[in-house]
Amino acid sequence: MSGTTPQRTSLRQGLRQAPKVNQPFIPDTTPARRSHHQSFTSPQPQHIPPMNHNPAANPNSAHFAVESWEGRNQPQLPMSTREVPTPGNRPALFAHDRSKLAKQPDFYDPYFPLKYLEIPRNDHIYKRAHYGLQSGIPDEVDFALYHLVQISNQRWDKFKFEGFPLLAETLMQKALEITHLCTGVRWEFEYDPRRLTDRVNVLNSLHGTRDLLDKLRKIPVNLPTDSLETEEFNHALRNIKEATLVVRNMVLLRENAFYVSQYASGLLRDFLVILINVPNQPRLNELKNDALDIAEEVTKYMRTDAEDPFWISLVNCIDSPDRSHVMKALWALTHFSTELNVGDGNRAMESLSKPTLQQMYYHTLLDLDKDILSGALDFWYQYTLNPDNIETLMDVINFPIVFVPRMIALLTYEGRPTKRETVLQEEKVAPPPADIPRDQECEITQIALWQAYQSRFADSRVPGGGVLPAAEFIKNVSNTFTNAQAQVINGPGTATKFIIKGIRPLETAYTFDGFPYLYCKWADNSKPAGMCLRAFGSPQDLKAHVFADHMHLEPEGEDAPGKFKLETAETPIHTCQWDNCPRFRASEPSANTAMVAGHVSSHLPEDRPANAAPPSTKRAVLQERIVRKWYYMDTPMNEKSEPIGVAYKAALVLRNIARGLPNRVATKHGGLSWKKTCFVSQRPKIVEVWDRNRALRKELTELIMVMEKDDDI
């Protein structure tokens, strides 16, 4: 035993240690050196001479130096390599191997028997979830349903049933375990139509179980009505809801809805019938909602008849107190077989009972619920396509008094008032003056504009007045008026003028109070224009100017402002030169100061009241504008200018009724034909809607033409 101990110890010392948890493994790349003093051939212990311990030559030592390495003087030899053929460098050698691989099936070929194929197994999450669900192992089923819900919600546009054979059937069979939770009975699925059985728990999964509603009535429900649940019950119910939700998400894709309704139609019918008829409990309401969502998508590709349990289950939802159930059931009922080439339409509507038809009419009275109202009109459009259905409806609902007036009232549903104008004559106003207002106090210079701005907006209580500096103000003027431009004009000699060019001249100069300036028109030969043309802000200032500066009258004093002395002049010096007045042109000037002053006052504007409002700044209108207006009540249209919505559907229903009314006489309504009885009193309203609702003119024109055909209404 003592002879073997050193050997085992040396072997264990040569083994590498396992790395710690969560620590990456780093291999030891130091060259292995075998000691020539150790022999493994003899079990006898041998004398090992002591080695010269040199820490600098030990690679594991902290003092290791490359210069002290024992093998530093050994020559380096080139490594011999050998080329290995691979598919990358020698593709020709492997060409024959590729031909031996099985051809992958085309899952998107509609004629390929997908149900008999097996998808190659790999680690893809899609396949893992698919096979985990089929395995039936509880943990795998939980994993599969969880990920299928995520996949169908996020990648539903890429997730197709045809690529995963039997996935739709497996999901529906999983969801049908709801019957076991509610009754304790498990369904058995029979795909052989030759094997008939009377057992209540067997479903004809190939063509659908025609007596399924009777079987559901025979199975007693033992589900408690309270909300207390065991962990097993809650877990099973969650799996059932997830399986139903996956089907619901996937059939939102058109290809999936078509696939499941064609290749699993029998099981799909039974699946929907059972979920629509689950016990009425809040915890099961989600299943019923998802089943109705699925029905909305798949009924377009399915046929039905009056004895179809699926059709009967949807009709029963019309009386549901749940708004969502009613709305979804209306959509599913209306769109049966709409995507199939069915010549006679949906014949199951002929068997609807009188209470159901009355309930359908009551839904058209819900003006505030657009969704149910629209769904009801979809139903009435499909129902009235068949003239036989119209005769049946005439015995249920009073057509002339109840049904037809209601459809006409819906022609303006969601109508929005609009107005269109046609101008017959444009308005003409007086042209603006071409001359710049002559006002010596309002020159368009930079300094004048700055002073006006400062005097208007400066606040003495704020340092600097709280206004912009002159340079900044001029810059903002140029930014405000895009055509304005500050310029410097060199005048005659050394005079320089700073102006702002590009500002349109005012038509009339206005004071800050909004009143136009009053110009003096006294003839003055010393001015280039031949007139004074000074501007004043009020009639009192203009009068004082004329009497003082032109007639040279003396004021009475400070106690009587605005009044002048009117004593007779010693010599005839007074005359009227206002705007070339001819009063004193032929005669000599007058010495009667009062008479001449009174005459001059007749040219001047009257005094302005203290509370007078500023006049309008608009120019005078030379020709009035004549406009013809049309008022409309247009209903919604899409981006292609095509009518949509409730009003459009009501117009189509009226057109169907006008076409399908019988030609016989309505004995209960005065002996008139049914067409006259229903539409003769409503014709003015229809014409009025035709005139105001431009969106429905095409449909209402067809209606009016059908109304007046063969009958003089």
C-alpha positions, 0 to 999 in steps of 0.5 A: 500500500505504501508503494502505491500512494506516491503514484496516486498522489502524483496523478491527482496533482496532474489533474486540473481543478473544476472551475467554480460555479458561474466562473468561466473555465480558462485552460492552462496553456503552460507547456507540460514538462515531464520529469525524467526522475519519476518512473511509473513503471515500477511500484517501488519507491525510488530515490529522487535527487533534490532539484535546484529550486529556482523560483524565477524558472517556475511558471507558476511562481510570482517571480517567474521571468522569461529569461530564466525559463529552462526551454528558452534555448530550444529551437522552434520548429514549424508545425505540420498541418494537413488540409481536411476537406469540408463542404466549404472548401470542397463543395463538389465532394459533398454534392451527392450527400445533399441529394440524399436529404429528404425534401422539406414539405411545402406547408403553404401548398393548399393541396398538400396533405398537411395533417399527415406530415411531421415537422422536423424536430428542432429547438425552435420555440414554435416547435417546442410549444407545438409538441409540448402541447401535444405531449399532454405533460402538465409542465410542457402544456403550461410552457406551451400555452404560455409561449403560444399566447405570447407568439399569437399576440406579438407575431400573429401575422407570421404564425399560421396553422398550416405550418403546424399540423394538428395545432388547431385541433389540439388547442380546441380539444384543450379548450373543450375541457371546460365541459369536464370542469363544469359537468365532470364529463370528458368529450371523445372525438370521433373522426369516422362517420361510419361509427355511429354511437348514442353516447352523450359525450362523443362528438362528430369532429369530422362534420360536426355534431348536429344534436350537440345542443340536445347533448348539452341539455342532457349533461347536468352542470355541477359547477358551484355558483360561488367564486371559491376555486381550488388550485387545480380548478384555477390551473385547469381553467387558466389553461382552457382560457389560454388555449381559446385565446391562442385560437382567437388571436390566430384566426384574426389572420385571414389565412388562419380563419380560412384554414381552420374553417375548411380543414377543421370545420366539424370540430370548430363548430362543436368547439364554438357551440360548447363555448357559447353555451357555457354556464352563465358565470362571470369567470366563464364570460371571457371564454364566451367573448373569445368564442364570439370573436372567433365566430366573427372571423370564421363564419364568412367561410362557413355554411349554415342552415336553420337546424345548425346548432352553431346558428341557433347558438348565435341567434340566442345571443341576440337576447343576451344582456351583455352588449358585447355578446349582442354586437359580436353575434350580430356580426357573425350572423350577418356574415355567414357564407359571405366569402363563399360562392353561395347562390341562394344566400343565407337560407337560415334567416327564413326560419327566424321566429317572430320574437327574434325579428322584433328584437332585431327591430328594437336594436335599430332604435338604439341611436346612442349605440352605433355598433349595435345599430350598425350590426342590426342594419347589416342583418336587415340588409341581408334579410331583405335581399330575399323577397320572401323574407320581406313578406314574412316581415310584413306580418311581424312589423307594421311596414308603412307606419313603423319600419319604413319611417324608421329607416328613413329617419336613419338616412341622416344619422351622423349627418354633419351640417355643411355649407357651400357658397356660389358667388354670383357677383363679387364685391367692389370697394373704393380703390385705396388712395395713391398718395401718402397721407400728408402729415408733417408729424408722422413722417416715415423716418426711423427717428419718427417711428422710434419716437412714436413707439417710445411715446406710446409704450414707454413707462416712466416707472420702469428704468429706461422706459421698459422699451426696446433700444432704437437699434433693436426696435428698427430690427424688429420692424424689418422682421415684422414687415417683410417688405420693409428695409432700413435705408440711409439716403444721402440728401443734398449736400451733407444732409443724411436721412434715415428712412424705412423703405417698403412699408405700405402707406396708410390709406388714411392717417389715424390717431391713437384713438382711431379717428382719422386726421383732419386736413386743412384745405386752405389755399396757400400759395407758399406750399408746393401743393397750393394748400396748407394740408396740415393735419389735426386730430380733432375738429376743434384743433382744425377750427382753431388753426383756420381761424388763427393762422389763416383768418388771423382772428384773435382768441377771446382769452384763456377763459374761453378756449376755442372762441375768437373775437368776431368784431367787424374789421376796419377794412374788408380783409376777410375772404374764404379760401377753403378748397377754392371756394368761389363765394368771395371770388367774384366780389371784394373781401368783406369786413364782416368778420362774423359773416365770413367766419360763419361761412368758413365754419360751414366747410369745417367738420362739426365738433365731435362728442366726448363719447363718440366711437371711432368710425369704421376703417373699411373703404366704401363699398361700390358694389355689393357681394351677391352669394347663393348658399346651399346647406347640406347634411352629409353623412360619413364617407371614406377616403374614396368618397364612398358612403359608409355608416348607418345612413348608407345601410339604411338606404340599402335596406329601403332599396331592398324593400322597394324592390321586394314588396309584393305587387298585391293590394294592401287591403288594410291600407285603403286598397293601394299597392304595398309600394304606394302604401309604404312610400307615397307619404314618405316621398317628400322626406326622401327627396329632401334627404336626397337634396341635402345629403350628397353622400347618398344621392346615388343610392337614393336616386336608385330608390326613387326610381324603384319607387316610381317604376310601374306605379305613379306615386 
